[in-house]
Amino acid sequence: MAPPSHCYISNGAPQNGVVVPVETGTLPPQDSHLLDPDEFRRQGHQVIDFIADYYARMGEYPVHPSVNPGFLRRELPADAPSRPERDAFDAALRDVRDLILPGLTHWQSPRHFAHFPASSSTVGALGEALTAGINVVPFTWAASPAATELEMVVVDWLGKALHLPESLMFCGGGGGTLLGTTCEAILCALVAARDRKLADIGSRRIGDLVVYCSDQTHFAFRKAAHIAGIHRDNCREIATCRDDMFALSPAELHAAMQADVDAGLAPLFLCATVGTTQTTAVDPIRELSAVAAAHGAWVHVDAAYAGSALVCPEFRHVIDGVEAVDSFSTNAHKWLLANNDCCALWVMRPSLLAAALRTEQEYILKDAAAEGHDVVDYKDWSVTLTRRFRALKVWLVLRCYGVEGLRAHVRAHMSMAASFESMVRADARFEVTATRQFALVCFRLRSPEKLGGEETANELNRRLLEEVNATGSGPYMSSAMVGGIYMLRCAVGSTLTEERHVREAWKVLQDQAASLLRKMEIDN
Amino acid sequence: MAPPSHCYISNGAPQNGVVVPVETGTLPPQDSHLLDPDEFRRQGHQVIDFIADYYARMGEYPVHPSVNPGFLRRELPADAPSRPERDAFDAALRDVRDLILPGLTHWQSPRHFAHFPASSSTVGALGEALTAGINVVPFTWAASPAATELEMVVVDWLGKALHLPESLMFCGGGGGTLLGTTCEAILCALVAARDRKLADIGSRRIGDLVVYCSDQTHFAFRKAAHIAGIHRDNCREIATCRDDMFALSPAELHAAMQADVDAGLAPLFLCATVGTTQTTAVDPIRELSAVAAAHGAWVHVDAAYAGSALVCPEFRHVIDGVEAVDSFSTNAHKWLLANNDCCALWVMRPSLLAAALRTEQEYILKDAAAEGHDVVDYKDWSVTLTRRFRALKVWLVLRCYGVEGLRAHVRAHMSMAASFESMVRADARFEVTATRQFALVCFRLRSPEKLGGEETANELNRRLLEEVNATGSGPYMSSAMVGGIYMLRCAVGSTLTEERHVREAWKVLQDQAASLLRKMEIDN
């Protein structure tokens, strides 16, 4: 790693051993300079070239850096500079290149197969840049009318593109919004559901409310429930099994809800998942919604990852019955080319959301034009008041790639994942551990009988993942632990990933597996 | 407003009366094209020029558009295009210019004096662009080590620049994080406080917890408390008065807490404000903290707006006693040149935050290098798991402007606000309605006796604000209602605002006031 170029001034103290006399610092910029169009142009073109160069060299970086905790903190001064150094922006960009980029995990690398993708596109990235440049705060309709209206248009566009029912869209009496993350989306839906239920059963009975999910549901749900004041004992994580492809069982849900009712508790909320984080399991929405409806519980569908796949009609079946749900969310930043962050939330009854999250104060400017109209003030649809103009990015992505473009994008990854799966299946040393539903392949190395078979399988695969991820030039993957089985996850979804990267990843896996098995046999 | 240029294809349906045959649509882009460096360069340079042109023409836009609800929704097609039109990106940028910009409220206008500023800088905007381009998801240390470490460095830099005590920084055993908004920051602190208190008094007593603020505290606090499950009856809004400059009274707080204790309730949390939204009132932190400590309540300081002023040592006194508080937050996107969004939260005991918000699941990759180290996983410090690399922007702003640059920025606005205040005071028809503490001036037009004096003053000022905001070429301001008095707010803080804009704004106010008074006298 290159030495830091920080020789700027910080309270006159020596930085990294270099004492810099105060007078070499440039004067602080005049205020008028801070948003100067020509300065913006000069620096902006540098930034664009910087990012383009980064994309061009993406394949050369190890996906994950080989660094230890503290590696960067130790390199940087303890204080911000009093005055900027000479050519501070140029120097800072050099530091981003030489100090920061080498310490990042490169989520855009074509060899990033870990977690779920954080899919980027040129249009998504530039949509964010535009939003930052325009820098409006559309917390009410009046605070930036076009931003609110574009968001209303875009959530309907996106909802239709994903084949959601009109009841969840503005055009059908529902509506949507663009938040940051799934946890926020679930929290908002949950608070709306909670308030409705407490209005019904008595506002002092928060301790009696019970929420439901499966043991595969993302922790974001338990976190949201905890934040919303649901008692930790009142979160039912219903066990799933491999025979059911790790889907939540409606019969088990019914039993759990009935037991709670019998105990004097109040079923509040079901978080069903389409495409779980560990294995992309799909909960049966229609049947689960019927059970929840019988107990007066709100149904939210978390399709954080797999929601993007709904852009392809061939996947519509995974949300069969979605007409009955109260809310639905998906992360457009995961697999739909809208850079981080962007979670779309749709609700069937926006008035319940607003009733729970509304704020009113005099300093909120009312617009005379909005009087008498039922305008949407998005501050009443989310945790936050301040918000970003995320709609611009999503609108640009839909405009510039079209629904067909998004389909092609998703299908390309599905096809690569299918290839990877075939390669796993063709090698008898490995097995596919969960039925592939989207572009995630869960698999593991079988442990040979002489090495201890099942008892050592988990340890073997842990070591395999460590070895593979340590190659630097190879793929970067993550793992899941489901039903006691440790498995590797290959999530195809980086925009830059091509068929060859998938083949190369498999080759590295095979080589590391062979080497690991050899080593263990010798050790044995 | 120019007609929309949307003649792209959407399910073959006519758009705006123009039927476009399917074959004229361009083919969806190949996946490899979606993050192509050359394409990014081409589109990126366009976007930079677009934003620079916007800044150059900023003064020409009316700050607030004259539009009616539905104006944009009616102009746009009901569906996203199936395939992109030819030169879709260029066409979309034209639509941003011709359709969207004219419908926005221009927060960067030098004549935007409403709400609080959303201060932009070239470096802040480009920091966001860089973050979007790099597009990493630093939810754990391992998920992008340099991003986590830079955030740890930057919150300490910022805390020191703002003269916060080391007990709130990593270097002093505390620590900070960069979130989106104040409401999130308060919610996180509140959940940490709630869990600590419930561990103490019994986990089933959430209904007994009471939170405290003043009648001037931003609604974000009540919203956060409501989300966290605090009963609406258990939020004490303590009345303030003009004689105390609308500050929260420690004696009143003590009385309220004691009454709750006597009633068997448990004081949980005080949200003190430094720089309230309506009049920038400053709550006395030292005295309030002593009262809260005596009752075991957590103290959070919300300095959303005025926190930025702490970069100037002459304002340090407004947080006297801050060493005793549990948490502190400020919005760097309001007045510190870090574009929307960026709220810095510091806490004295990070372990309490993590205990309340931690998540653990197998798919979260552990890094071998992090084993045995006490690394910060920022997902455990916030509502969300997915998060943006906001530290990059703040680091760039501090590097490129320096602490002195930020001071000059704040002081320039202070000085302009002082000028505005002097002009108000010099005109006997007007009065300053709240002591100016930072760069916000609260004022009103006095109602002449013959028009009804006090009884009509509020109505008169409402009309004045409407008239001023309707001029289009004039300033855009907002209002407050405090102690029954309706006042106008002139918040100086847009980066592009210069002394002349403040003088021009005052001239428009005087002219509109004269005209309004004339009109009312005639009507009388």
HADDOCK unambig.tbl for C-alpha pairs under 7 A between the chains (distance, minus, plus):
assign (segid A and resid 28 and name CA) (segid B and resid 401 and name CA) 6.09 0.50 0.50
assign (segid A and resid 28 and name CA) (segid B and resid 402 and name CA) 6.91 0.50 0.50
assign (segid A and resid 28 and name CA) (segid B and resid 404 and name CA) 6.14 0.50 0.50
assign (segid A and resid 28 and name CA) (segid B and resid 405 and name CA) 4.48 0.50 0.50
assign (segid A and resid 29 and name CA) (segid B and resid 401 and name CA) 6.64 0.50 0.50
assign (segid A and resid 29 and name CA) (segid B and resid 405 and name CA) 6.10 0.50 0.50
assign (segid A and resid 31 and name CA) (segid B and resid 409 and name CA) 5.69 0.50 0.50
assign (segid A and resid 31 and name CA) (segid B and resid 495 and name CA) 6.79 0.50 0.50
assign (segid A and resid 32 and name CA) (segid B and resid 496 and name CA) 6.12 0.50 0.50
assign (segid A and resid 34 and name CA) (segid B and resid 121 and name CA) 5.13 0.50 0.50
assign (segid A and resid 34 and name CA) (segid B and resid 122 and name CA) 6.09 0.50 0.50
assign (segid A and resid 34 and name CA) (segid B and resid 495 and name CA) 6.88 0.50 0.50
assign (segid A and resid 35 and name CA) (segid B and resid 121 and name CA) 5.00 0.50 0.50
assign (segid A and resid 35 and name CA) (segid B and resid 122 and name CA) 5.25 0.50 0.50
assign (segid A and resid 35 and name CA) (segid B and resid 495 and name CA) 6.66 0.50 0.50
assign (segid A and resid 35 and name CA) (segid B and resid 496 and name CA) 6.71 0.50 0.50
assign (segid A and resid 37 and name CA) (segid B and resid 52 and name CA) 4.56 0.50 0.50
assign (segid A and resid 37 and name CA) (segid B and resid 53 and name CA) 6.84 0.50 0.50
assign (segid A and resid 37 and name CA) (segid B and resid 55 and name CA) 5.76 0.50 0.50
assign (segid A and resid 37 and name CA) (segid B and resid 56 and name CA) 5.70 0.50 0.50
assign (segid A and resid 38 and name CA) (segid B and resid 52 and name CA) 6.97 0.50 0.50
assign (segid A and resid 40 and name CA) (segid B and resid 52 and name CA) 6.13 0.50 0.50
assign (segid A and resid 40 and name CA) (segid B and resid 122 and name CA) 5.26 0.50 0.50
assign (segid A and resid 41 and name CA) (segid B and resid 48 and name CA) 6.14 0.50 0.50
assign (segid A and resid 41 and name CA) (segid B and resid 49 and name CA) 6.33 0.50 0.50
assign (segid A and resid 41 and name CA) (segid B and resid 52 and name CA) 5.98 0.50 0.50
assign (segid A and resid 44 and name CA) (segid B and resid 48 and name CA) 5.72 0.50 0.50
assign (segid A and resid 44 and name CA) (segid B and resid 126 and name CA) 6.51 0.50 0.50
assign (segid A and resid 45 and name CA) (segid B and resid 45 and name CA) 5.99 0.50 0.50
assign (segid A and resid 45 and name CA) (segid B and resid 48 and name CA) 6.66 0.50 0.50
assign (segid A and resid 47 and name CA) (segid B and resid 130 and name CA) 6.79 0.50 0.50
assign (segid A and resid 48 and name CA) (segid B and resid 41 and name CA) 6.13 0.50 0.50
assign (segid A and resid 48 and name CA) (segid B and resid 44 and name CA) 5.72 0.50 0.50
assign (segid A and resid 48 and name CA) (segid B and resid 45 and name CA) 6.66 0.50 0.50
assign (segid A and resid 49 and name CA) (segid B and resid 41 and name CA) 6.34 0.50 0.50
assign (segid A and resid 51 and name CA) (segid B and resid 130 and name CA) 6.99 0.50 0.50
assign (segid A and resid 51 and name CA) (segid B and resid 133 and name CA) 6.07 0.50 0.50
assign (segid A and resid 52 and name CA) (segid B and resid 37 and name CA) 4.57 0.50 0.50
assign (segid A and resid 52 and name CA) (segid B and resid 38 and name CA) 6.99 0.50 0.50
assign (segid A and resid 52 and name CA) (segid B and resid 40 and name CA) 6.13 0.50 0.50
assign (segid A and resid 52 and name CA) (segid B and resid 41 and name CA) 5.97 0.50 0.50
assign (segid A and resid 53 and name CA) (segid B and resid 37 and name CA) 6.85 0.50 0.50
assign (segid A and resid 55 and name CA) (segid B and resid 37 and name CA) 5.77 0.50 0.50
assign (segid A and resid 56 and name CA) (segid B and resid 37 and name CA) 5.72 0.50 0.50
assign (segid A and resid 67 and name CA) (segid B and resid 369 and name CA) 6.99 0.50 0.50
assign (segid A and resid 68 and name CA) (segid B and resid 369 and name CA) 5.32 0.50 0.50
assign (segid A and resid 68 and name CA) (segid B and resid 370 and name CA) 6.69 0.50 0.50
assign (segid A and resid 69 and name CA) (segid B and resid 370 and name CA) 6.15 0.50 0.50
assign (segid A and resid 69 and name CA) (segid B and resid 375 and name CA) 6.73 0.50 0.50
assign (segid A and resid 72 and name CA) (segid B and resid 146 and name CA) 6.41 0.50 0.50
assign (segid A and resid 72 and name CA) (segid B and resid 149 and name CA) 6.12 0.50 0.50
assign (segid A and resid 73 and name CA) (segid B and resid 149 and name CA) 5.89 0.50 0.50
assign (segid A and resid 73 and name CA) (segid B and resid 153 and name CA) 6.24 0.50 0.50
assign (segid A and resid 78 and name CA) (segid B and resid 157 and name CA) 6.91 0.50 0.50
assign (segid A and resid 79 and name CA) (segid B and resid 157 and name CA) 5.01 0.50 0.50
assign (segid A and resid 80 and name CA) (segid B and resid 157 and name CA) 5.13 0.50 0.50
assign (segid A and resid 80 and name CA) (segid B and resid 398 and name CA) 6.17 0.50 0.50
assign (segid A and resid 80 and name CA) (segid B and resid 399 and name CA) 6.79 0.50 0.50
assign (segid A and resid 80 and name CA) (segid B and resid 402 and name CA) 6.82 0.50 0.50
assign (segid A and resid 80 and name CA) (segid B and resid 403 and name CA) 6.89 0.50 0.50
assign (segid A and resid 81 and name CA) (segid B and resid 399 and name CA) 6.31 0.50 0.50
assign (segid A and resid 81 and name CA) (segid B and resid 402 and name CA) 5.16 0.50 0.50
assign (segid A and resid 81 and name CA) (segid B and resid 403 and name CA) 6.35 0.50 0.50
assign (segid A and resid 82 and name CA) (segid B and resid 402 and name CA) 4.88 0.50 0.50
assign (segid A and resid 82 and name CA) (segid B and resid 403 and name CA) 4.69 0.50 0.50
assign (segid A and resid 82 and name CA) (segid B and resid 404 and name CA) 5.40 0.50 0.50
assign (segid A and resid 83 and name CA) (segid B and resid 401 and name CA) 6.69 0.50 0.50
assign (segid A and resid 83 and name CA) (segid B and resid 402 and name CA) 4.35 0.50 0.50
assign (segid A and resid 83 and name CA) (segid B and resid 403 and name CA) 6.33 0.50 0.50
assign (segid A and resid 83 and name CA) (segid B and resid 404 and name CA) 5.70 0.50 0.50
assign (segid A and resid 83 and name CA) (segid B and resid 405 and name CA) 6.82 0.50 0.50
assign (segid A and resid 84 and name CA) (segid B and resid 399 and name CA) 5.89 0.50 0.50
assign (segid A and resid 84 and name CA) (segid B and resid 400 and name CA) 5.23 0.50 0.50
assign (segid A and resid 84 and name CA) (segid B and resid 401 and name CA) 5.53 0.50 0.50
assign (segid A and resid 84 and name CA) (segid B and resid 402 and name CA) 4.89 0.50 0.50
assign (segid A and resid 88 and name CA) (segid B and resid 399 and name CA) 6.68 0.50 0.50
assign (segid A and resid 88 and name CA) (segid B and resid 400 and name CA) 5.12 0.50 0.50
assign (segid A and resid 89 and name CA) (segid B and resid 400 and name CA) 5.79 0.50 0.50
assign (segid A and resid 92 and name CA) (segid B and resid 396 and name CA) 6.82 0.50 0.50
assign (segid A and resid 100 and name CA) (segid B and resid 146 and name CA) 5.78 0.50 0.50
assign (segid A and resid 103 and name CA) (segid B and resid 145 and name CA) 5.97 0.50 0.50
assign (segid A and resid 103 and name CA) (segid B and resid 146 and name CA) 4.73 0.50 0.50
assign (segid A and resid 104 and name CA) (segid B and resid 144 and name CA) 4.61 0.50 0.50
assign (segid A and resid 104 and name CA) (segid B and resid 145 and name CA) 5.66 0.50 0.50
assign (segid A and resid 104 and name CA) (segid B and resid 146 and name CA) 5.21 0.50 0.50
assign (segid A and resid 104 and name CA) (segid B and resid 147 and name CA) 6.65 0.50 0.50
assign (segid A and resid 105 and name CA) (segid B and resid 143 and name CA) 6.03 0.50 0.50
assign (segid A and resid 105 and name CA) (segid B and resid 144 and name CA) 4.47 0.50 0.50
assign (segid A and resid 106 and name CA) (segid B and resid 136 and name CA) 6.64 0.50 0.50
assign (segid A and resid 107 and name CA) (segid B and resid 135 and name CA) 6.99 0.50 0.50
assign (segid A and resid 107 and name CA) (segid B and resid 136 and name CA) 5.46 0.50 0.50
assign (segid A and resid 121 and name CA) (segid B and resid 34 and name CA) 5.14 0.50 0.50
assign (segid A and resid 121 and name CA) (segid B and resid 35 and name CA) 5.01 0.50 0.50
assign (segid A and resid 122 and name CA) (segid B and resid 34 and name CA) 6.08 0.50 0.50
assign (segid A and resid 122 and name CA) (segid B and resid 35 and name CA) 5.23 0.50 0.50
assign (segid A and resid 122 and name CA) (segid B and resid 40 and name CA) 5.25 0.50 0.50
assign (segid A and resid 125 and name CA) (segid B and resid 132 and name CA) 5.15 0.50 0.50
assign (segid A and resid 125 and name CA) (segid B and resid 133 and name CA) 5.25 0.50 0.50
assign (segid A and resid 126 and name CA) (segid B and resid 44 and name CA) 6.49 0.50 0.50
assign (segid A and resid 128 and name CA) (segid B and resid 129 and name CA) 6.44 0.50 0.50
assign (segid A and resid 128 and name CA) (segid B and resid 132 and name CA) 6.22 0.50 0.50
assign (segid A and resid 129 and name CA) (segid B and resid 128 and name CA) 6.45 0.50 0.50
assign (segid A and resid 129 and name CA) (segid B and resid 129 and name CA) 4.41 0.50 0.50
assign (segid A and resid 130 and name CA) (segid B and resid 47 and name CA) 6.79 0.50 0.50
assign (segid A and resid 130 and name CA) (segid B and resid 51 and name CA) 6.98 0.50 0.50
assign (segid A and resid 132 and name CA) (segid B and resid 125 and name CA) 5.14 0.50 0.50
assign (segid A and resid 132 and name CA) (segid B and resid 128 and name CA) 6.23 0.50 0.50
assign (segid A and resid 132 and name CA) (segid B and resid 339 and name CA) 6.43 0.50 0.50
assign (segid A and resid 132 and name CA) (segid B and resid 340 and name CA) 6.92 0.50 0.50
assign (segid A and resid 133 and name CA) (segid B and resid 51 and name CA) 6.06 0.50 0.50
assign (segid A and resid 133 and name CA) (segid B and resid 125 and name CA) 5.24 0.50 0.50
assign (segid A and resid 135 and name CA) (segid B and resid 339 and name CA) 6.65 0.50 0.50
assign (segid A and resid 135 and name CA) (segid B and resid 340 and name CA) 6.39 0.50 0.50
assign (segid A and resid 136 and name CA) (segid B and resid 106 and name CA) 6.63 0.50 0.50
assign (segid A and resid 136 and name CA) (segid B and resid 107 and name CA) 5.47 0.50 0.50
assign (segid A and resid 143 and name CA) (segid B and resid 105 and name CA) 6.03 0.50 0.50
assign (segid A and resid 144 and name CA) (segid B and resid 104 and name CA) 4.62 0.50 0.50
assign (segid A and resid 144 and name CA) (segid B and resid 105 and name CA) 4.47 0.50 0.50
assign (segid A and resid 145 and name CA) (segid B and resid 103 and name CA) 5.97 0.50 0.50
assign (segid A and resid 145 and name CA) (segid B and resid 104 and name CA) 5.65 0.50 0.50
assign (segid A and resid 146 and name CA) (segid B and resid 72 and name CA) 6.41 0.50 0.50
assign (segid A and resid 146 and name CA) (segid B and resid 100 and name CA) 5.76 0.50 0.50
assign (segid A and resid 146 and name CA) (segid B and resid 103 and name CA) 4.74 0.50 0.50
assign (segid A and resid 146 and name CA) (segid B and resid 104 and name CA) 5.20 0.50 0.50
assign (segid A and resid 147 and name CA) (segid B and resid 104 and name CA) 6.63 0.50 0.50
assign (segid A and resid 149 and name CA) (segid B and resid 72 and name CA) 6.13 0.50 0.50
assign (segid A and resid 149 and name CA) (segid B and resid 73 and name CA) 5.90 0.50 0.50
assign (segid A and resid 153 and name CA) (segid B and resid 73 and name CA) 6.21 0.50 0.50
assign (segid A and resid 157 and name CA) (segid B and resid 78 and name CA) 6.91 0.50 0.50
assign (segid A and resid 157 and name CA) (segid B and resid 79 and name CA) 5.02 0.50 0.50
assign (segid A and resid 157 and name CA) (segid B and resid 80 and name CA) 5.12 0.50 0.50
assign (segid A and resid 181 and name CA) (segid B and resid 384 and name CA) 6.31 0.50 0.50
assign (segid A and resid 181 and name CA) (segid B and resid 386 and name CA) 6.23 0.50 0.50
assign (segid A and resid 183 and name CA) (segid B and resid 383 and name CA) 6.84 0.50 0.50
assign (segid A and resid 183 and name CA) (segid B and resid 384 and name CA) 5.54 0.50 0.50
assign (segid A and resid 184 and name CA) (segid B and resid 383 and name CA) 7.00 0.50 0.50
assign (segid A and resid 184 and name CA) (segid B and resid 384 and name CA) 6.51 0.50 0.50
assign (segid A and resid 191 and name CA) (segid B and resid 227 and name CA) 6.35 0.50 0.50
assign (segid A and resid 204 and name CA) (segid B and resid 207 and name CA) 6.68 0.50 0.50
assign (segid A and resid 207 and name CA) (segid B and resid 204 and name CA) 6.70 0.50 0.50
assign (segid A and resid 219 and name CA) (segid B and resid 359 and name CA) 6.28 0.50 0.50
assign (segid A and resid 223 and name CA) (segid B and resid 357 and name CA) 6.63 0.50 0.50
assign (segid A and resid 227 and name CA) (segid B and resid 191 and name CA) 6.34 0.50 0.50
assign (segid A and resid 227 and name CA) (segid B and resid 228 and name CA) 5.46 0.50 0.50
assign (segid A and resid 228 and name CA) (segid B and resid 227 and name CA) 5.46 0.50 0.50
assign (segid A and resid 228 and name CA) (segid B and resid 228 and name CA) 4.63 0.50 0.50
assign (segid A and resid 228 and name CA) (segid B and resid 229 and name CA) 5.45 0.50 0.50
assign (segid A and resid 229 and name CA) (segid B and resid 228 and name CA) 5.44 0.50 0.50
assign (segid A and resid 229 and name CA) (segid B and resid 229 and name CA) 4.61 0.50 0.50
assign (segid A and resid 278 and name CA) (segid B and resid 363 and name CA) 6.64 0.50 0.50
assign (segid A and resid 339 and name CA) (segid B and resid 132 and name CA) 6.42 0.50 0.50
assign (segid A and resid 339 and name CA) (segid B and resid 135 and name CA) 6.65 0.50 0.50
assign (segid A and resid 340 and name CA) (segid B and resid 132 and name CA) 6.91 0.50 0.50
assign (segid A and resid 340 and name CA) (segid B and resid 135 and name CA) 6.39 0.50 0.50
assign (segid A and resid 340 and name CA) (segid B and resid 388 and name CA) 6.61 0.50 0.50
assign (segid A and resid 341 and name CA) (segid B and resid 388 and name CA) 6.82 0.50 0.50
assign (segid A and resid 357 and name CA) (segid B and resid 223 and name CA) 6.64 0.50 0.50
assign (segid A and resid 359 and name CA) (segid B and resid 219 and name CA) 6.28 0.50 0.50
assign (segid A and resid 362 and name CA) (segid B and resid 479 and name CA) 6.88 0.50 0.50
assign (segid A and resid 362 and name CA) (segid B and resid 480 and name CA) 5.57 0.50 0.50
assign (segid A and resid 362 and name CA) (segid B and resid 481 and name CA) 5.91 0.50 0.50
assign (segid A and resid 363 and name CA) (segid B and resid 278 and name CA) 6.65 0.50 0.50
assign (segid A and resid 363 and name CA) (segid B and resid 478 and name CA) 6.28 0.50 0.50
assign (segid A and resid 363 and name CA) (segid B and resid 479 and name CA) 5.12 0.50 0.50
assign (segid A and resid 363 and name CA) (segid B and resid 480 and name CA) 4.84 0.50 0.50
assign (segid A and resid 365 and name CA) (segid B and resid 478 and name CA) 6.03 0.50 0.50
assign (segid A and resid 369 and name CA) (segid B and resid 68 and name CA) 5.33 0.50 0.50
assign (segid A and resid 370 and name CA) (segid B and resid 68 and name CA) 6.70 0.50 0.50
assign (segid A and resid 370 and name CA) (segid B and resid 69 and name CA) 6.16 0.50 0.50
assign (segid A and resid 375 and name CA) (segid B and resid 69 and name CA) 6.74 0.50 0.50
assign (segid A and resid 383 and name CA) (segid B and resid 183 and name CA) 6.85 0.50 0.50
assign (segid A and resid 384 and name CA) (segid B and resid 181 and name CA) 6.30 0.50 0.50
assign (segid A and resid 384 and name CA) (segid B and resid 183 and name CA) 5.54 0.50 0.50
assign (segid A and resid 384 and name CA) (segid B and resid 184 and name CA) 6.51 0.50 0.50
assign (segid A and resid 386 and name CA) (segid B and resid 181 and name CA) 6.24 0.50 0.50
assign (segid A and resid 388 and name CA) (segid B and resid 340 and name CA) 6.62 0.50 0.50
assign (segid A and resid 388 and name CA) (segid B and resid 341 and name CA) 6.82 0.50 0.50
assign (segid A and resid 396 and name CA) (segid B and resid 92 and name CA) 6.82 0.50 0.50
assign (segid A and resid 398 and name CA) (segid B and resid 80 and name CA) 6.16 0.50 0.50
assign (segid A and resid 399 and name CA) (segid B and resid 80 and name CA) 6.78 0.50 0.50
assign (segid A and resid 399 and name CA) (segid B and resid 81 and name CA) 6.29 0.50 0.50
assign (segid A and resid 399 and name CA) (segid B and resid 84 and name CA) 5.88 0.50 0.50
assign (segid A and resid 399 and name CA) (segid B and resid 88 and name CA) 6.67 0.50 0.50
assign (segid A and resid 400 and name CA) (segid B and resid 84 and name CA) 5.22 0.50 0.50
assign (segid A and resid 400 and name CA) (segid B and resid 88 and name CA) 5.11 0.50 0.50
assign (segid A and resid 400 and name CA) (segid B and resid 89 and name CA) 5.78 0.50 0.50
assign (segid A and resid 401 and name CA) (segid B and resid 28 and name CA) 6.12 0.50 0.50
assign (segid A and resid 401 and name CA) (segid B and resid 29 and name CA) 6.67 0.50 0.50
assign (segid A and resid 401 and name CA) (segid B and resid 83 and name CA) 6.68 0.50 0.50
assign (segid A and resid 401 and name CA) (segid B and resid 84 and name CA) 5.52 0.50 0.50
assign (segid A and resid 402 and name CA) (segid B and resid 28 and name CA) 6.92 0.50 0.50
assign (segid A and resid 402 and name CA) (segid B and resid 80 and name CA) 6.82 0.50 0.50
assign (segid A and resid 402 and name CA) (segid B and resid 81 and name CA) 5.13 0.50 0.50
assign (segid A and resid 402 and name CA) (segid B and resid 82 and name CA) 4.87 0.50 0.50
assign (segid A and resid 402 and name CA) (segid B and resid 83 and name CA) 4.34 0.50 0.50
assign (segid A and resid 402 and name CA) (segid B and resid 84 and name CA) 4.88 0.50 0.50
assign (segid A and resid 403 and name CA) (segid B and resid 80 and name CA) 6.88 0.50 0.50
assign (segid A and resid 403 and name CA) (segid B and resid 81 and name CA) 6.33 0.50 0.50
assign (segid A and resid 403 and name CA) (segid B and resid 82 and name CA) 4.68 0.50 0.50
assign (segid A and resid 403 and name CA) (segid B and resid 83 and name CA) 6.31 0.50 0.50
assign (segid A and resid 404 and name CA) (segid B and resid 28 and name CA) 6.12 0.50 0.50
assign (segid A and resid 404 and name CA) (segid B and resid 82 and name CA) 5.39 0.50 0.50
assign (segid A and resid 404 and name CA) (segid B and resid 83 and name CA) 5.69 0.50 0.50
assign (segid A and resid 405 and name CA) (segid B and resid 28 and name CA) 4.48 0.50 0.50
assign (segid A and resid 405 and name CA) (segid B and resid 29 and name CA) 6.11 0.50 0.50
assign (segid A and resid 405 and name CA) (segid B and resid 83 and name CA) 6.79 0.50 0.50
assign (segid A and resid 409 and name CA) (segid B and resid 31 and name CA) 5.68 0.50 0.50
assign (segid A and resid 478 and name CA) (segid B and resid 363 and name CA) 6.29 0.50 0.50
assign (segid A and resid 478 and name CA) (segid B and resid 365 and name CA) 6.05 0.50 0.50
assign (segid A and resid 479 and name CA) (segid B and resid 362 and name CA) 6.94 0.50 0.50
assign (segid A and resid 479 and name CA) (segid B and resid 363 and name CA) 5.16 0.50 0.50
assign (segid A and resid 480 and name CA) (segid B and resid 362 and name CA) 5.61 0.50 0.50
assign (segid A and resid 480 and name CA) (segid B and resid 363 and name CA) 4.86 0.50 0.50
assign (segid A and resid 481 and name CA) (segid B and resid 362 and name CA) 5.92 0.50 0.50
assign (segid A and resid 495 and name CA) (segid B and resid 31 and name CA) 6.78 0.50 0.50
assign (segid A and resid 495 and name CA) (segid B and resid 34 and name CA) 6.87 0.50 0.50
assign (segid A and resid 495 and name CA) (segid B and resid 35 and name CA) 6.66 0.50 0.50
assign (segid A and resid 496 and name CA) (segid B and resid 32 and name CA) 6.07 0.50 0.50
assign (segid A and resid 496 and name CA) (segid B and resid 35 and name CA) 6.71 0.50 0.50
